[in-house]
Amino acid sequence: MDRGMMIEQIMDFVEQHRESHASRNVFRRILGTYPEKVDRGLLSDLQKGLEDAEPDVVEACYYIIK
């Protein structure tokens, strides 16, 4: 699957399921922590982190949410 599509699906999942175990794992893997409150700025940071991440990290996050 295309990297951009994976990032888009990860972001869609995290936005819809902010408190899920999978979303928490994605935040921890990309940002190093799970914040108390998820807002637009933090989602933007997550997307930038995913775009800057190594391909295998993006793929791992994709399979976490699937």
mmCIF file as gemmi writes it, N, C-alpha and C atoms, coordinates in Angstrom:
data_model
loop_
_atom_site.group_PDB
_atom_site.id
_atom_site.type_symbol
_atom_site.label_atom_id
_atom_site.label_alt_id
_atom_site.label_comp_id
_atom_site.label_asym_id
_atom_site.label_entity_id
_atom_site.label_seq_id
_atom_site.pdbx_PDB_ins_code
_atom_site.Cartn_x
_atom_site.Cartn_y
_atom_site.Cartn_z
_atom_site.occupancy
_atom_site.B_iso_or_equiv
_atom_site.pdbx_formal_charge
_atom_site.auth_seq_id
_atom_site.auth_asym_id
_atom_site.pdbx_PDB_model_num
ATOM 1 N N . MET Axp A 1 ? 0.846 -1.179 0 1 0 ? 1 A 1
ATOM 2 C CA . MET Axp A 1 ? 0 0 0 1 0 ? 1 A 1
ATOM 3 C C . MET Axp A 1 ? 0.892 1.243 0 1 0 ? 1 A 1
ATOM 4 N N . ASP Axp A 2 ? 0.413 2.278 -0.631 1 0 ? 2 A 1
ATOM 5 C CA . ASP Axp A 2 ? 1.114 3.558 -0.723 1 0 ? 2 A 1
ATOM 6 C C . ASP Axp A 2 ? 1.275 4.188 0.661 1 0 ? 2 A 1
ATOM 7 N N . ARG Axp A 3 ? 2.443 4.743 0.916 1 0 ? 3 A 1
ATOM 8 C CA . ARG Axp A 3 ? 2.756 5.37 2.215 1 0 ? 3 A 1
ATOM 9 C C . ARG Axp A 3 ? 1.765 6.479 2.569 1 0 ? 3 A 1
ATOM 10 N N . GLY Axp A 4 ? 1.417 7.302 1.599 1 0 ? 4 A 1
ATOM 11 C CA . GLY Axp A 4 ? 0.47 8.393 1.823 1 0 ? 4 A 1
ATOM 12 C C . GLY Axp A 4 ? -0.9 7.882 2.237 1 0 ? 4 A 1
ATOM 13 N N . MET Axp A 5 ? -1.327 6.795 1.629 1 0 ? 5 A 1
ATOM 14 C CA . MET Axp A 5 ? -2.615 6.186 1.983 1 0 ? 5 A 1
ATOM 15 C C . MET Axp A 5 ? -2.567 5.625 3.401 1 0 ? 5 A 1
ATOM 16 N N . MET Axp A 6 ? -1.436 5.022 3.767 1 0 ? 6 A 1
ATOM 17 C CA . MET Axp A 6 ? -1.302 4.495 5.121 1 0 ? 6 A 1
ATOM 18 C C . MET Axp A 6 ? -1.407 5.623 6.142 1 0 ? 6 A 1
ATOM 19 N N . ILE Axp A 7 ? -0.693 6.718 5.892 1 0 ? 7 A 1
ATOM 20 C CA . ILE Axp A 7 ? -0.729 7.865 6.812 1 0 ? 7 A 1
ATOM 21 C C . ILE Axp A 7 ? -2.145 8.417 6.912 1 0 ? 7 A 1
ATOM 22 N N . GLU Axp A 8 ? -2.827 8.529 5.782 1 0 ? 8 A 1
ATOM 23 C CA . GLU Axp A 8 ? -4.2 9.043 5.773 1 0 ? 8 A 1
ATOM 24 C C . GLU Axp A 8 ? -5.123 8.143 6.604 1 0 ? 8 A 1
ATOM 25 N N . GLN Axp A 9 ? -4.99 6.833 6.448 1 0 ? 9 A 1
ATOM 26 C CA . GLN Axp A 9 ? -5.842 5.915 7.21 1 0 ? 9 A 1
ATOM 27 C C . GLN Axp A 9 ? -5.503 5.928 8.701 1 0 ? 9 A 1
ATOM 28 N N . ILE Axp A 10 ? -4.219 6.063 9.015 1 0 ? 10 A 1
ATOM 29 C CA . ILE Axp A 10 ? -3.819 6.176 10.429 1 0 ? 10 A 1
ATOM 30 C C . ILE Axp A 10 ? -4.444 7.42 11.039 1 0 ? 10 A 1
ATOM 31 N N . MET Axp A 11 ? -4.328 8.546 10.356 1 0 ? 11 A 1
ATOM 32 C CA . MET Axp A 11 ? -4.866 9.805 10.866 1 0 ? 11 A 1
ATOM 33 C C . MET Axp A 11 ? -6.383 9.737 11.003 1 0 ? 11 A 1
ATOM 34 N N . ASP Axp A 12 ? -7.071 9.166 10.023 1 0 ? 12 A 1
ATOM 35 C CA . ASP Axp A 12 ? -8.53 9.025 10.109 1 0 ? 12 A 1
ATOM 36 C C . ASP Axp A 12 ? -8.914 8.2 11.33 1 0 ? 12 A 1
ATOM 37 N N . PHE Axp A 13 ? -8.209 7.095 11.553 1 0 ? 13 A 1
ATOM 38 C CA . PHE Axp A 13 ? -8.502 6.235 12.691 1 0 ? 13 A 1
ATOM 39 C C . PHE Axp A 13 ? -8.281 6.979 14.003 1 0 ? 13 A 1
ATOM 40 N N . VAL Axp A 14 ? -7.131 7.63 14.119 1 0 ? 14 A 1
ATOM 41 C CA . VAL Axp A 14 ? -6.793 8.325 15.371 1 0 ? 14 A 1
ATOM 42 C C . VAL Axp A 14 ? -7.793 9.443 15.651 1 0 ? 14 A 1
ATOM 43 N N . GLU Axp A 15 ? -8.216 10.169 14.625 1 0 ? 15 A 1
ATOM 44 C CA . GLU Axp A 15 ? -9.197 11.242 14.827 1 0 ? 15 A 1
ATOM 45 C C . GLU Axp A 15 ? -10.533 10.694 15.309 1 0 ? 15 A 1
ATOM 46 N N . GLN Axp A 16 ? -10.935 9.538 14.812 1 0 ? 16 A 1
ATOM 47 C CA . GLN Axp A 16 ? -12.226 8.962 15.178 1 0 ? 16 A 1
ATOM 48 C C . GLN Axp A 16 ? -12.183 8.183 16.493 1 0 ? 16 A 1
ATOM 49 N N . HIS Axp A 17 ? -10.999 7.672 16.849 1 0 ? 17 A 1
ATOM 50 C CA . HIS Axp A 17 ? -10.856 6.814 18.033 1 0 ? 17 A 1
ATOM 51 C C . HIS Axp A 17 ? -9.698 7.295 18.904 1 0 ? 17 A 1
ATOM 52 N N . ARG Axp A 18 ? -9.78 8.514 19.346 1 0 ? 18 A 1
ATOM 53 C CA . ARG Axp A 18 ? -8.676 9.164 20.061 1 0 ? 18 A 1
ATOM 54 C C . ARG Axp A 18 ? -8.264 8.455 21.339 1 0 ? 18 A 1
ATOM 55 N N . GLU Axp A 19 ? -9.181 7.801 21.999 1 0 ? 19 A 1
ATOM 56 C CA . GLU Axp A 19 ? -8.89 7.167 23.286 1 0 ? 19 A 1
ATOM 57 C C . GLU Axp A 19 ? -8.597 5.67 23.174 1 0 ? 19 A 1
ATOM 58 N N . SER Axp A 20 ? -8.58 5.14 21.964 1 0 ? 20 A 1
ATOM 59 C CA . SER Axp A 20 ? -8.375 3.696 21.809 1 0 ? 20 A 1
ATOM 60 C C . SER Axp A 20 ? -6.936 3.301 22.126 1 0 ? 20 A 1
ATOM 61 N N . HIS Axp A 21 ? -6.773 2.045 22.455 1 0 ? 21 A 1
ATOM 62 C CA . HIS Axp A 21 ? -5.444 1.5 22.734 1 0 ? 21 A 1
ATOM 63 C C . HIS Axp A 21 ? -4.539 1.654 21.504 1 0 ? 21 A 1
ATOM 64 N N . ALA Axp A 22 ? -5.098 1.414 20.326 1 0 ? 22 A 1
ATOM 65 C CA . ALA Axp A 22 ? -4.318 1.536 19.085 1 0 ? 22 A 1
ATOM 66 C C . ALA Axp A 22 ? -3.842 2.979 18.887 1 0 ? 22 A 1
ATOM 67 N N . SER Axp A 23 ? -4.726 3.946 19.1 1 0 ? 23 A 1
ATOM 68 C CA . SER Axp A 23 ? -4.339 5.355 18.942 1 0 ? 23 A 1
ATOM 69 C C . SER Axp A 23 ? -3.26 5.739 19.945 1 0 ? 23 A 1
ATOM 70 N N . ARG Axp A 24 ? -3.396 5.273 21.163 1 0 ? 24 A 1
ATOM 71 C CA . ARG Axp A 24 ? -2.379 5.555 22.18 1 0 ? 24 A 1
ATOM 72 C C . ARG Axp A 24 ? -1.018 4.995 21.754 1 0 ? 24 A 1
ATOM 73 N N . ASN Axp A 25 ? -1.027 3.805 21.187 1 0 ? 25 A 1
ATOM 74 C CA . ASN Axp A 25 ? 0.228 3.204 20.718 1 0 ? 25 A 1
ATOM 75 C C . ASN Axp A 25 ? 0.852 4.008 19.584 1 0 ? 25 A 1
ATOM 76 N N . VAL Axp A 26 ? 0.024 4.498 18.683 1 0 ? 26 A 1
ATOM 77 C CA . VAL Axp A 26 ? 0.531 5.306 17.569 1 0 ? 26 A 1
ATOM 78 C C . VAL Axp A 26 ? 1.15 6.598 18.109 1 0 ? 26 A 1
ATOM 79 N N . PHE Axp A 27 ? 0.451 7.273 19.022 1 0 ? 27 A 1
ATOM 80 C CA . PHE Axp A 27 ? 1.001 8.499 19.61 1 0 ? 27 A 1
ATOM 81 C C . PHE Axp A 27 ? 2.341 8.218 20.301 1 0 ? 27 A 1
ATOM 82 N N . ARG Axp A 28 ? 2.389 7.161 21.067 1 0 ? 28 A 1
ATOM 83 C CA . ARG Axp A 28 ? 3.632 6.84 21.786 1 0 ? 28 A 1
ATOM 84 C C . ARG Axp A 28 ? 4.771 6.541 20.823 1 0 ? 28 A 1
ATOM 85 N N . ARG Axp A 29 ? 4.47 5.806 19.774 1 0 ? 29 A 1
ATOM 86 C CA . ARG Axp A 29 ? 5.511 5.432 18.816 1 0 ? 29 A 1
ATOM 87 C C . ARG Axp A 29 ? 6.037 6.656 18.057 1 0 ? 29 A 1
ATOM 88 N N . ILE Axp A 30 ? 5.147 7.562 17.695 1 0 ? 30 A 1
ATOM 89 C CA . ILE Axp A 30 ? 5.549 8.708 16.873 1 0 ? 30 A 1
ATOM 90 C C . ILE Axp A 30 ? 5.985 9.901 17.718 1 0 ? 30 A 1
ATOM 91 N N . LEU Axp A 31 ? 5.242 10.228 18.779 1 0 ? 31 A 1
ATOM 92 C CA . LEU Axp A 31 ? 5.545 11.419 19.579 1 0 ? 31 A 1
ATOM 93 C C . LEU Axp A 31 ? 6.243 11.107 20.898 1 0 ? 31 A 1
ATOM 94 N N . GLY Axp A 32 ? 6.309 9.833 21.257 1 0 ? 32 A 1
ATOM 95 C CA . GLY Axp A 32 ? 7.002 9.45 22.47 1 0 ? 32 A 1
ATOM 96 C C . GLY Axp A 32 ? 6.143 9.439 23.716 1 0 ? 32 A 1
ATOM 97 N N . THR Axp A 33 ? 4.905 9.921 23.615 1 0 ? 33 A 1
ATOM 98 C CA . THR Axp A 33 ? 4.012 9.972 24.766 1 0 ? 33 A 1
ATOM 99 C C . THR Axp A 33 ? 2.575 10.056 24.294 1 0 ? 33 A 1
ATOM 100 N N . TYR Axp A 34 ? 1.653 9.739 25.184 1 0 ? 34 A 1
ATOM 101 C CA . TYR Axp A 34 ? 0.239 9.954 24.889 1 0 ? 34 A 1
ATOM 102 C C . TYR Axp A 34 ? -0.221 11.149 25.712 1 0 ? 34 A 1
ATOM 103 N N . PRO Axp A 35 ? -0.681 12.193 25.057 1 0 ? 35 A 1
ATOM 104 C CA . PRO Axp A 35 ? -1.086 13.411 25.767 1 0 ? 35 A 1
ATOM 105 C C . PRO Axp A 35 ? -2.417 13.24 26.489 1 0 ? 35 A 1
ATOM 106 N N . GLU Axp A 36 ? -2.632 14.074 27.488 1 0 ? 36 A 1
ATOM 107 C CA . GLU Axp A 36 ? -3.899 14.055 28.217 1 0 ? 36 A 1
ATOM 108 C C . GLU Axp A 36 ? -5.053 14.486 27.329 1 0 ? 36 A 1
ATOM 109 N N . LYS Axp A 37 ? -4.814 15.487 26.49 1 0 ? 37 A 1
ATOM 110 C CA . LYS Axp A 37 ? -5.856 16.004 25.617 1 0 ? 37 A 1
ATOM 111 C C . LYS Axp A 37 ? -5.349 16.029 24.185 1 0 ? 37 A 1
ATOM 112 N N . VAL Axp A 38 ? -6.117 15.449 23.289 1 0 ? 38 A 1
ATOM 113 C CA . VAL Axp A 38 ? -5.76 15.447 21.87 1 0 ? 38 A 1
ATOM 114 C C . VAL Axp A 38 ? -6.535 16.571 21.201 1 0 ? 38 A 1
ATOM 115 N N . ASP Axp A 39 ? -5.788 17.525 20.622 1 0 ? 39 A 1
ATOM 116 C CA . ASP Axp A 39 ? -6.42 18.627 19.91 1 0 ? 39 A 1
ATOM 117 C C . ASP Axp A 39 ? -5.863 18.695 18.487 1 0 ? 39 A 1
ATOM 118 N N . ARG Axp A 40 ? -6.333 19.655 17.731 1 0 ? 40 A 1
ATOM 119 C CA . ARG Axp A 40 ? -5.911 19.79 16.318 1 0 ? 40 A 1
ATOM 120 C C . ARG Axp A 40 ? -4.396 19.968 16.19 1 0 ? 40 A 1
ATOM 121 N N . GLY Axp A 41 ? -3.807 20.742 17.083 1 0 ? 41 A 1
ATOM 122 C CA . GLY Axp A 41 ? -2.365 20.96 17.031 1 0 ? 41 A 1
ATOM 123 C C . GLY Axp A 41 ? -1.592 19.672 17.222 1 0 ? 41 A 1
ATOM 124 N N . LEU Axp A 42 ? -2.055 18.857 18.134 1 0 ? 42 A 1
ATOM 125 C CA . LEU Axp A 42 ? -1.4 17.579 18.398 1 0 ? 42 A 1
ATOM 126 C C . LEU Axp A 42 ? -1.593 16.616 17.233 1 0 ? 42 A 1
ATOM 127 N N . LEU Axp A 43 ? -2.771 16.64 16.627 1 0 ? 43 A 1
ATOM 128 C CA . LEU Axp A 43 ? -3.002 15.807 15.453 1 0 ? 43 A 1
ATOM 129 C C . LEU Axp A 43 ? -2.097 16.239 14.303 1 0 ? 43 A 1
ATOM 130 N N . SER Axp A 44 ? -1.884 17.542 14.205 1 0 ? 44 A 1
ATOM 131 C CA . SER Axp A 44 ? -0.96 18.058 13.188 1 0 ? 44 A 1
ATOM 132 C C . SER Axp A 44 ? 0.466 17.578 13.456 1 0 ? 44 A 1
ATOM 133 N N . ASP Axp A 45 ? 0.878 17.586 14.726 1 0 ? 45 A 1
ATOM 134 C CA . ASP Axp A 45 ? 2.202 17.081 15.101 1 0 ? 45 A 1
ATOM 135 C C . ASP Axp A 45 ? 2.336 15.6 14.774 1 0 ? 45 A 1
ATOM 136 N N . LEU Axp A 46 ? 1.258 14.853 15.017 1 0 ? 46 A 1
ATOM 137 C CA . LEU Axp A 46 ? 1.278 13.427 14.719 1 0 ? 46 A 1
ATOM 138 C C . LEU Axp A 46 ? 1.431 13.2 13.216 1 0 ? 46 A 1
ATOM 139 N N . GLN Axp A 47 ? 0.688 13.948 12.427 1 0 ? 47 A 1
ATOM 140 C CA . GLN Axp A 47 ? 0.785 13.785 10.971 1 0 ? 47 A 1
ATOM 141 C C . GLN Axp A 47 ? 2.195 14.125 10.486 1 0 ? 47 A 1
ATOM 142 N N . LYS Axp A 48 ? 2.766 15.202 10.981 1 0 ? 48 A 1
ATOM 143 C CA . LYS Axp A 48 ? 4.13 15.576 10.593 1 0 ? 48 A 1
ATOM 144 C C . LYS Axp A 48 ? 5.106 14.484 11.022 1 0 ? 48 A 1
ATOM 145 N N . GLY Axp A 49 ? 4.92 13.949 12.229 1 0 ? 49 A 1
ATOM 146 C CA . GLY Axp A 49 ? 5.776 12.873 12.704 1 0 ? 49 A 1
ATOM 147 C C . GLY Axp A 49 ? 5.684 11.642 11.82 1 0 ? 49 A 1
ATOM 148 N N . LEU Axp A 50 ? 4.475 11.315 11.38 1 0 ? 50 A 1
ATOM 149 C CA . LEU Axp A 50 ? 4.296 10.173 10.483 1 0 ? 50 A 1
ATOM 150 C C . LEU Axp A 50 ? 4.969 10.43 9.136 1 0 ? 50 A 1
ATOM 151 N N . GLU Axp A 51 ? 4.834 11.642 8.628 1 0 ? 51 A 1
ATOM 152 C CA . GLU Axp A 51 ? 5.45 11.985 7.34 1 0 ? 51 A 1
ATOM 153 C C . GLU Axp A 51 ? 6.971 11.938 7.409 1 0 ? 51 A 1
ATOM 154 N N . ASP Axp A 52 ? 7.535 12.257 8.569 1 0 ? 52 A 1
ATOM 155 C CA . ASP Axp A 52 ? 8.986 12.258 8.75 1 0 ? 52 A 1
ATOM 156 C C . ASP Axp A 52 ? 9.537 10.893 9.169 1 0 ? 52 A 1
ATOM 157 N N . ALA Axp A 53 ? 8.654 9.985 9.565 1 0 ? 53 A 1
ATOM 158 C CA . ALA Axp A 53 ? 9.08 8.682 10.09 1 0 ? 53 A 1
ATOM 159 C C . ALA Axp A 53 ? 9.6 7.769 8.979 1 0 ? 53 A 1
ATOM 160 N N . GLU Axp A 54 ? 10.409 6.817 9.394 1 0 ? 54 A 1
ATOM 161 C CA . GLU Axp A 54 ? 10.905 5.803 8.472 1 0 ? 54 A 1
ATOM 162 C C . GLU Axp A 54 ? 9.722 4.987 7.948 1 0 ? 54 A 1
ATOM 163 N N . PRO Axp A 55 ? 9.82 4.471 6.738 1 0 ? 55 A 1
ATOM 164 C CA . PRO Axp A 55 ? 8.721 3.686 6.157 1 0 ? 55 A 1
ATOM 165 C C . PRO Axp A 55 ? 8.28 2.507 7.018 1 0 ? 55 A 1
ATOM 166 N N . ASP Axp A 56 ? 9.213 1.829 7.669 1 0 ? 56 A 1
ATOM 167 C CA . ASP Axp A 56 ? 8.827 0.676 8.493 1 0 ? 56 A 1
ATOM 168 C C . ASP Axp A 56 ? 8.046 1.106 9.735 1 0 ? 56 A 1
ATOM 169 N N . VAL Axp A 57 ? 8.302 2.296 10.245 1 0 ? 57 A 1
ATOM 170 C CA . VAL Axp A 57 ? 7.561 2.811 11.403 1 0 ? 57 A 1
ATOM 171 C C . VAL Axp A 57 ? 6.125 3.142 10.982 1 0 ? 57 A 1
ATOM 172 N N . VAL Axp A 58 ? 5.97 3.767 9.827 1 0 ? 58 A 1
ATOM 173 C CA . VAL Axp A 58 ? 4.631 4.074 9.31 1 0 ? 58 A 1
ATOM 174 C C . VAL Axp A 58 ? 3.858 2.778 9.092 1 0 ? 58 A 1
ATOM 175 N N . GLU Axp A 59 ? 4.51 1.793 8.516 1 0 ? 59 A 1
ATOM 176 C CA . GLU Axp A 59 ? 3.859 0.506 8.274 1 0 ? 59 A 1
ATOM 177 C C . GLU Axp A 59 ? 3.444 -0.155 9.591 1 0 ? 59 A 1
ATOM 178 N N . ALA Axp A 60 ? 4.303 -0.077 10.595 1 0 ? 60 A 1
ATOM 179 C CA . ALA Axp A 60 ? 3.972 -0.652 11.909 1 0 ? 60 A 1
ATOM 180 C C . ALA Axp A 60 ? 2.745 0.057 12.491 1 0 ? 60 A 1
ATOM 181 N N . CYS Axp A 61 ? 2.689 1.374 12.396 1 0 ? 61 A 1
ATOM 182 C CA . CYS Axp A 61 ? 1.538 2.118 12.909 1 0 ? 61 A 1
ATOM 183 C C . CYS Axp A 61 ? 0.265 1.757 12.134 1 0 ? 61 A 1
ATOM 184 N N . TYR Axp A 62 ? 0.41 1.553 10.85 1 0 ? 62 A 1
ATOM 185 C CA . TYR Axp A 62 ? -0.728 1.155 10.024 1 0 ? 62 A 1
ATOM 186 C C . TYR Axp A 62 ? -1.299 -0.175 10.51 1 0 ? 62 A 1
ATOM 187 N N . TYR Axp A 63 ? -0.424 -1.13 10.774 1 0 ? 63 A 1
ATOM 188 C CA . TYR Axp A 63 ? -0.907 -2.435 11.216 1 0 ? 63 A 1
ATOM 189 C C . TYR Axp A 63 ? -1.43 -2.403 12.654 1 0 ? 63 A 1
ATOM 190 N N . ILE Axp A 64 ? -0.99 -1.44 13.445 1 0 ? 64 A 1
ATOM 191 C CA . ILE Axp A 64 ? -1.539 -1.272 14.789 1 0 ? 64 A 1
ATOM 192 C C . ILE Axp A 64 ? -3.027 -0.892 14.707 1 0 ? 64 A 1
ATOM 193 N N . ILE Axp A 65 ? -3.364 -0.022 13.758 1 0 ? 65 A 1
ATOM 194 C CA . ILE Axp A 65 ? -4.755 0.459 13.671 1 0 ? 65 A 1
ATOM 195 C C . ILE Axp A 65 ? -5.645 -0.475 12.861 1 0 ? 65 A 1
ATOM 196 N N . LYS Axp A 66 ? -5.069 -1.428 12.2 1 0 ? 66 A 1
ATOM 197 C CA . LYS Axp A 66 ? -5.87 -2.367 11.393 1 0 ? 66 A 1
ATOM 198 C C . LYS Axp A 66 ? -6.158 -3.608 12.102 1 0 ? 66 A 1
